[in-house]
């Protein structure tokens, strides 16, 4: 079974709760990346963060990260527990209905393969708050303006509408129109919206990514083309976002598993969550044990993190094991 082990003696020695807040300049912003089913990694990371003394001053997320972030923002005290129930049940049928299994790319006639009616119903069954500005923790969801290709930050207005816009997968789900403009998944412009968090006044950033993985295979089928293009866009944006923000702010890059399956496959949800929890808890305990002073700007990460590419290494501030 995918069950994390108990804390090690060293992890216990870090304290309970693990003292991290003293290291982070405020305001602290949780940045939650998109990643489809890999969002379960964030569930595990949030469980680990709940064992620290850190509370976010704001949350910003894209696509799956926006969903998880909005649940946490709605009621911080119960958020992690509610998220566990969501990721314990979530699969494609809750997002697009049973038609996902029977409808192929060649049958597309509408702007998207499938409407977002099922996803909207699912979101309404989870969330009780109508407007973003009424959430307990300041929150924003990031989508892509289809006309300009630029990221758009929703920090006011109807919550469900914003989440639908942030997760409207191009070619899969119908684009969402808001106030006369058309939006698709934030994957296309800011899948890991760290720059947007900095622009909104973050003093430090905690990055909840969705796992590194091998690029999708090269092929000519619609599924493989979409998977490959999405991977290229996400990797390029991720490097730029982290590079620019780490020059100015301390960025905690929580470690994530790197052997996950496809982002629309939900069979590994528990394994992803378990791995995300164990890796994040170890990282946070080590950070608390090895650092005493407030963190300076840079990318605070494991040196062997596969997400730390060569161009990011000059900004690396190692969190040792």
C-alpha positions as CSV (number, residue, x, y, z in Angstrom):
1,X,0.0,0.0,0.0
2,X,1.1,3.6,-0.6
3,X,1.3,4.6,3.1
4,X,4.1,7.1,4.2
5,X,6.2,5.9,7.1
6,X,6.4,7.6,10.5
7,X,8.7,10.5,11.0
8,X,12.3,9.7,11.5
9,X,14.1,10.6,14.7
10,X,15.8,13.5,12.9
11,X,12.5,14.8,11.5
12,X,11.0,14.7,15.0
13,X,14.0,16.7,16.3
14,X,13.1,19.5,14.0
15,X,10.1,20.3,16.2
16,X,6.4,20.0,16.3
17,X,5.3,22.1,14.5
18,X,8.4,22.4,12.3
19,X,9.6,26.0,12.6
20,X,9.7,27.4,9.1
21,X,7.8,30.7,9.4
22,X,10.8,32.5,11.0
23,X,12.8,31.8,7.8
24,X,10.3,33.3,5.3
25,X,9.9,37.1,4.6
26,X,6.2,38.0,4.5
27,X,3.9,38.0,2.8
28,X,4.3,34.2,2.1
29,X,2.5,33.1,-1.0
30,X,1.8,29.4,-2.0
31,X,2.2,29.0,-5.8
32,X,0.4,26.0,-7.1
33,X,1.2,24.7,-10.5
34,X,-1.2,23.0,-12.9
35,X,-0.7,19.3,-13.8
36,X,-4.0,17.4,-14.1
37,X,-4.0,14.3,-12.1
38,X,-0.5,15.1,-10.8
39,X,-2.1,17.7,-8.6
40,X,-2.3,14.9,-6.1
41,X,1.3,15.6,-5.4
42,X,0.2,19.0,-4.0
43,X,-2.2,17.2,-1.7
44,X,0.7,15.4,-0.1
45,X,2.9,18.5,0.0
46,X,0.1,20.4,1.8
47,X,-0.2,17.7,4.4
48,X,3.5,18.1,5.1
49,X,3.2,21.9,5.3
50,X,0.3,21.5,7.8
51,X,3.0,20.1,10.2
52,X,4.9,23.4,10.1
53,X,4.0,26.8,11.6
54,X,3.6,28.4,8.1
55,X,0.3,29.8,7.0
56,X,0.0,31.4,3.6
57,X,-0.8,35.1,3.3
58,X,-2.1,34.4,-0.2
59,X,-2.5,31.5,-2.7
60,X,-2.3,31.6,-6.5
61,X,-2.8,28.6,-8.7
62,X,-3.3,27.4,-12.3
63,X,-5.7,24.7,-13.4
64,X,-5.5,21.7,-11.0
65,X,-3.4,23.9,-8.7
66,X,-6.2,26.5,-8.7
67,X,-8.7,23.9,-7.7
68,X,-6.7,22.6,-4.8
69,X,-5.7,26.2,-3.8
70,X,-9.2,27.4,-3.8
71,X,-10.3,24.7,-1.4
72,X,-7.5,25.6,1.0
73,X,-8.4,29.3,0.7
74,X,-12.0,28.7,1.4
75,X,-11.4,27.4,4.9
76,X,-7.7,27.0,5.8
77,X,-8.3,25.0,9.0
78,X,-10.3,22.3,7.2
79,X,-8.8,22.7,3.7
80,X,-6.1,19.9,3.8
81,X,-8.7,17.4,5.1
82,X,-11.2,18.4,2.4
83,X,-8.6,18.2,-0.3
84,X,-7.9,14.6,0.7
85,X,-11.5,13.6,0.0
86,X,-11.4,15.4,-3.4
87,X,-8.2,13.7,-4.6
88,X,-9.3,10.4,-3.1
89,X,-12.3,10.4,-5.5
90,X,-11.3,12.5,-8.5
91,X,-11.1,11.0,-11.9
92,X,-11.9,12.0,-15.5
93,X,-15.6,11.1,-15.0
94,X,-15.9,14.0,-12.5
95,X,-14.4,16.4,-15.0
96,X,-15.9,15.4,-18.4
97,X,-18.4,12.6,-17.7
98,X,-18.4,9.1,-19.1
99,X,-18.2,10.3,-22.7
100,X,-14.4,10.7,-22.2
101,X,-14.0,6.9,-22.8
102,X,-16.1,6.8,-25.9
103,X,-15.4,10.0,-27.8
104,X,-12.2,10.4,-29.8
105,X,-10.3,13.4,-31.2
106,X,-11.6,12.7,-34.7
107,X,-15.1,13.3,-33.6
108,X,-14.5,17.0,-32.6
109,X,-17.0,19.4,-34.1
110,X,-17.4,21.9,-31.3
111,X,-14.8,24.4,-30.0
112,X,-13.7,21.8,-27.5
113,X,-14.0,18.0,-27.4
114,X,-16.4,18.2,-24.4
115,X,-18.4,20.8,-22.6
116,X,-17.4,21.8,-19.1
117,X,-20.8,21.1,-17.6
118,X,-19.7,18.0,-15.7
119,X,-16.7,19.9,-14.3
120,X,-18.8,22.8,-13.3
121,X,-21.2,20.5,-11.4
122,X,-18.2,18.8,-9.7
123,X,-16.8,22.2,-8.6
124,X,-20.2,23.3,-7.2
125,X,-20.4,20.1,-5.2
126,X,-17.0,20.9,-3.6
127,X,-17.0,24.6,-3.1
128,X,-19.5,26.7,-1.2
129,X,-18.2,30.2,-1.7
130,X,-19.6,32.1,-4.7
131,X,-17.0,34.9,-5.2
132,X,-13.2,34.9,-5.0
133,X,-13.0,37.9,-2.7
134,X,-15.2,36.1,-0.1
135,X,-12.6,33.3,0.4
136,X,-10.9,33.2,3.8
137,X,-7.3,33.5,2.3
138,X,-6.6,35.9,-0.6
139,X,-6.7,33.7,-3.7
140,X,-6.2,34.1,-7.5
141,X,-6.6,31.7,-10.4
142,X,-4.6,32.0,-13.6
143,X,-5.9,31.4,-17.1
144,X,-4.7,32.3,-20.6
145,X,-6.4,35.0,-22.6
146,X,-6.9,33.3,-25.9
147,X,-6.7,36.5,-27.9
148,X,-3.4,37.8,-26.5
149,X,-1.8,34.6,-25.2
150,X,-1.0,36.3,-22.0
151,X,-1.8,35.1,-18.5
152,X,-4.9,36.6,-16.8
153,X,-5.1,36.6,-13.0
154,X,-8.7,36.2,-11.6
155,X,-8.7,37.7,-8.1
156,X,-12.3,38.9,-8.0
157,X,-15.6,37.7,-9.4
158,X,-17.3,34.3,-9.6
159,X,-15.1,31.6,-8.2
160,X,-16.4,28.7,-10.3
161,X,-16.2,30.6,-13.6
162,X,-12.6,31.5,-12.9
163,X,-11.7,27.9,-12.1
164,X,-13.3,26.7,-15.3
165,X,-11.4,29.3,-17.3
166,X,-8.1,28.3,-15.6
167,X,-8.6,24.6,-16.4
168,X,-10.1,24.7,-19.9
169,X,-7.6,22.3,-21.6
170,X,-7.1,23.4,-25.2
171,X,-8.7,21.0,-27.6
172,X,-10.3,19.0,-24.8
173,X,-12.6,21.3,-22.9
174,X,-14.6,24.3,-24.3
175,X,-13.0,27.7,-23.8
176,X,-14.7,29.8,-21.2
177,X,-16.0,33.3,-21.9
178,X,-15.8,35.9,-19.1
179,X,-16.8,39.5,-19.6
180,X,-16.5,39.3,-23.3
181,X,-13.1,37.6,-23.4
182,X,-12.2,34.0,-24.1
183,X,-9.9,32.0,-21.8
184,X,-8.3,28.6,-21.8
185,X,-6.1,26.7,-19.4
186,X,-3.3,28.7,-17.7
187,X,-0.9,25.9,-18.9
188,X,-0.5,27.9,-22.1
189,X,0.9,31.0,-20.4
190,X,1.7,30.5,-16.7
191,X,1.4,27.0,-15.5
192,X,3.6,27.8,-12.5
193,X,2.6,31.4,-11.7
194,X,5.5,32.5,-9.6
195,X,6.0,35.8,-11.5
196,X,2.4,36.6,-11.0
197,X,2.8,36.0,-7.3
198,X,5.8,38.3,-7.2
199,X,4.0,41.0,-9.1
200,X,1.3,40.8,-6.5
201,X,3.7,41.6,-3.7
202,X,5.0,38.3,-2.4
203,X,7.9,38.5,0.1
204,X,8.7,34.8,-0.3
205,X,7.2,31.9,-2.3
206,X,6.5,28.3,-1.5
207,X,6.2,26.4,-4.8
208,X,3.9,23.4,-4.9
209,X,4.8,21.8,-8.2
210,X,3.2,18.7,-9.7
211,X,6.1,16.4,-10.3
212,X,8.9,16.2,-12.9
213,X,8.4,13.6,-15.6
214,X,9.9,12.4,-18.9
215,X,8.6,14.3,-22.0
216,X,5.8,12.6,-23.8
217,X,6.8,10.4,-26.7
218,X,7.1,12.0,-30.1
219,X,4.2,11.0,-32.4
220,X,1.7,12.3,-34.8
221,X,-1.5,11.3,-33.1
222,X,-3.5,14.1,-31.6
223,X,-3.0,12.9,-28.0
224,X,0.7,12.6,-28.4
225,X,1.1,16.0,-30.1
226,X,-1.0,17.7,-27.4
227,X,1.0,15.9,-24.7
228,X,4.3,16.8,-26.2
229,X,3.4,20.5,-26.8
230,X,2.0,20.8,-23.4
231,X,5.2,19.4,-21.9
232,X,7.4,21.8,-23.9
233,X,5.3,24.8,-22.9
234,X,5.2,23.9,-19.2
235,X,8.9,23.2,-19.0
236,X,9.9,26.4,-20.7
237,X,7.6,28.5,-18.6
238,X,8.6,26.8,-15.4
239,X,12.3,27.6,-16.0
240,X,11.5,31.3,-16.8
241,X,9.2,31.7,-13.8
242,X,11.6,30.2,-11.3
243,X,14.7,32.0,-12.8
244,X,13.1,35.5,-12.7
245,X,11.6,35.2,-9.2
246,X,14.6,33.5,-7.5
247,X,16.6,36.6,-8.5
248,X,14.5,38.7,-6.3
249,X,12.9,36.5,-3.6
250,X,13.5,33.3,-1.6
251,X,11.7,30.5,-3.4
252,X,11.1,27.2,-1.6
253,X,10.9,24.5,-4.3
254,X,9.3,21.5,-2.6
255,X,10.6,18.3,-4.0
256,X,8.3,16.1,-6.1
257,X,8.3,12.6,-7.5
258,X,9.6,12.2,-11.1
259,X,8.1,8.9,-12.2
260,X,4.4,9.7,-12.6
261,X,2.2,8.6,-15.4
262,X,0.1,10.7,-17.8
263,X,-1.5,13.9,-16.4
264,X,-5.0,12.6,-17.3
265,X,-4.5,9.3,-15.6
266,X,-5.8,9.1,-12.0
267,X,-4.8,5.6,-11.1
268,X,-1.6,6.8,-9.3
269,X,-3.3,9.4,-7.2
270,X,-2.5,7.8,-3.8
271,X,1.1,7.0,-4.8
272,X,1.6,10.6,-5.9
273,X,0.1,12.0,-2.8
274,X,2.1,9.7,-0.5
275,X,5.4,10.5,-2.3
276,X,4.6,14.2,-2.3
277,X,4.0,14.1,1.5
278,X,7.2,12.1,2.4
279,X,9.5,14.2,0.1
280,X,8.1,17.5,1.3
281,X,8.2,16.6,5.0
282,X,11.8,15.5,4.8
283,X,12.7,18.7,2.9
284,X,10.9,21.0,5.4
285,X,12.5,19.2,8.4
286,X,16.0,19.5,6.9
287,X,15.4,23.2,6.1
288,X,14.5,23.9,9.7
289,X,17.4,22.0,11.1
290,X,20.1,23.5,8.8
291,X,18.9,27.1,8.6
292,X,18.7,29.6,11.5
293,X,18.5,32.9,9.7
294,X,15.9,34.4,7.4
295,X,16.4,33.1,3.8
296,X,17.8,35.3,1.2
297,X,16.8,35.4,-2.5
298,X,17.5,32.2,-4.5
299,X,16.0,28.8,-5.3
300,X,16.0,26.7,-2.1
301,X,15.9,23.2,-3.4
302,X,17.5,19.8,-3.2
303,X,20.7,19.7,-5.3
304,X,19.5,16.5,-7.0
305,X,16.0,17.8,-7.8
306,X,15.4,16.9,-11.5
307,X,13.4,20.2,-11.8
308,X,16.6,22.2,-11.2
309,X,17.9,22.5,-14.7
310,X,21.3,23.8,-15.6
311,X,20.1,27.4,-16.1
312,X,18.6,27.4,-12.7
313,X,21.7,26.0,-10.9
314,X,23.4,29.5,-10.4
315,X,20.4,30.4,-8.2
316,X,20.4,27.2,-6.2
317,X,20.6,27.4,-2.4
318,X,20.9,23.8,-1.4
319,X,18.7,22.2,1.2
320,X,20.9,19.3,2.3
321,X,19.7,15.9,3.3
